[in-house]
């Protein structure tokens, strides 16, 4: 899980900038927090939707690959027990590593009702031996609104 107190100032600022960019694209922090609350309220986790998308009050989130529930559950558990900047291909079990590889090529697109869409990935993998959870993905799908507010506050 994302532990902001472990990161240096530059990393905190990078995370806050990505969150601010996301909020600006959606029309403000309130709309971003509404998206996170919508994700939290949906059961099962919307990543398991067979349509590879879901709607929220201010737009739509879609991704380019159907994700099966076993991979989503494994990846979710992996995020809960590992730090966002930890190399998941070195620390996880074979099942967890396969889940990471499943999520790597997936691109998420957030399309607001007003404004320009933006994209992000679940996993950042600069090479075949390294993979990290993208902090924006973790904040949107797995964090609380309180953690998002904390990320913005600590970077200021």
C-alpha positions in Angstrom: 0.0 0.0 0.0 1.1 3.5 -0.6 2.9 4.8 2.5 3.5 8.5 2.0 5.6 9.0 5.1 8.3 6.7 3.5 8.9 8.9 0.4 11.1 11.9 -0.1 9.7 15.3 -1.0 10.2 14.9 -4.7 8.3 11.7 -4.9 5.5 13.2 -2.8 5.4 16.2 -5.2 5.3 13.9 -8.2 2.3 11.9 -6.7 0.5 15.2 -5.8 1.1 16.6 -9.3 -0.5 13.5 -10.9 -3.4 13.7 -8.6 -3.9 17.4 -9.3 -3.7 16.8 -13.0 -6.3 14.1 -12.7 -8.5 16.3 -10.6 -8.2 19.2 -13.1 -9.1 17.0 -16.0 -12.3 15.9 -14.1 -13.2 19.4 -13.1 -12.0 19.6 -9.6 -10.9 17.7 -6.5 -14.6 17.1 -5.5 -15.2 15.2 -8.8 -12.0 13.1 -8.3 -13.1 12.2 -4.8 -16.5 11.4 -6.1 -14.9 8.9 -8.5 -13.0 7.3 -5.7 -16.1 7.0 -3.6 -18.0 5.5 -6.5 -15.2 2.9 -7.0 -15.3 2.1 -3.2 -19.1 1.7 -3.3 -19.2 -0.8 -6.2 -19.2 -4.4 -5.3 -17.4 -6.4 -6.6 -14.5 -4.1 -7.5 -15.4 -2.5 -10.9 -12.1 -3.8 -12.4 -14.0 -7.2 -12.7 -16.7 -5.7 -15.0 -17.0 -7.8 -18.2 -17.5 -4.6 -20.2 -14.1 -3.3 -19.1 -15.7 -0.1 -18.0 -17.9 1.6 -15.5 -19.7 5.0 -15.2 -19.6 7.5 -12.4 -21.6 10.7 -12.0 -19.1 12.8 -13.9 -17.9 10.5 -16.6 -16.7 7.0 -17.5 -13.7 4.9 -16.8 -12.7 2.2 -19.3 -9.8 -0.1 -20.0 -8.6 -2.0 -23.0 -8.7 -5.6 -21.6 -11.2 -7.7 -19.7 -9.7 -8.6 -16.3 -10.7 -11.9 -14.7 -11.7 -11.9 -11.0 -8.9 -14.2 -9.9 -6.2 -11.8 -11.3 -8.0 -8.8 -9.9 -8.2 -10.4 -6.4 -4.6 -11.5 -6.5 -3.4 -8.0 -7.7 -5.6 -6.3 -5.1 -4.1 -8.5 -2.3 -0.6 -7.8 -3.7 -1.2 -4.0 -3.6 -2.4 -4.2 0.0 0.8 -6.0 1.3 3.5 -4.3 -0.8 4.7 -0.8 -1.2 3.8 1.0 -4.4 7.5 1.6 -5.4 8.6 -2.0 -4.6 9.6 -4.2 -7.5 6.7 -6.6 -7.6 8.4 -9.0 -10.0 11.1 -9.6 -7.3 9.0 -9.9 -4.2 5.8 -11.7 -5.2 4.9 -15.3 -5.6 4.6 -16.8 -9.1 0.8 -16.2 -9.0 1.3 -12.6 -8.0 3.9 -12.0 -10.7 1.4 -13.4 -13.3 -1.2 -11.0 -12.0 1.3 -8.1 -12.4 2.0 -9.2 -15.9 -1.7 -9.3 -16.7 -2.2 -5.7 -15.5 1.0 -4.4 -17.2 -0.4 -3.7 -20.7 -3.7 -2.4 -19.5 -4.4 1.3 -20.2 -7.1 3.0 -18.3 -9.0 5.9 -19.8 -11.0 8.4 -17.7 -13.5 10.3 -19.9 -15.2 13.1 -18.1 -18.5 14.4 -19.3 -16.9 17.8 -19.8 -13.2 18.1 -20.7 -10.5 16.0 -22.2 -10.0 12.3 -21.4 -6.7 11.2 -19.7 -5.0 7.8 -19.5 -2.8 6.0 -17.0 -1.6 2.4 -16.5 -2.0 0.1 -13.5 1.7 -1.0 -13.6 4.8 0.9 -14.6 7.4 -1.5 -16.0 10.5 0.1 -17.4 12.0 -3.3 -18.3 11.1 -7.0 -18.1 12.6 -7.4 -14.6 11.0 -4.4 -13.0 7.3 -3.6 -12.3 5.8 -1.1 -9.9 2.2 -0.2 -9.1 1.4 3.2 -10.6 0.6 5.5 -7.6 -2.4 7.1 -9.5 -3.9 3.7 -10.1 -3.5 2.7 -6.5 -5.0 6.0 -5.2 -8.0 5.8 -7.5 -8.9 2.1 -7.1 -7.6 1.1 -3.6 -7.0 4.2 -1.4 -9.4 6.2 0.6 -10.3 9.8 -0.1 -8.4 10.7 3.1 -5.1 9.3 1.6 -5.7 11.3 -1.5 -6.2 14.5 0.5 -3.1 13.6 2.5 -1.0 13.1 -0.6 -2.0 16.6 -1.8 -1.4 18.2 1.6 2.0 16.6 2.2 3.4 17.8 -1.1 2.6 21.4 -0.4 
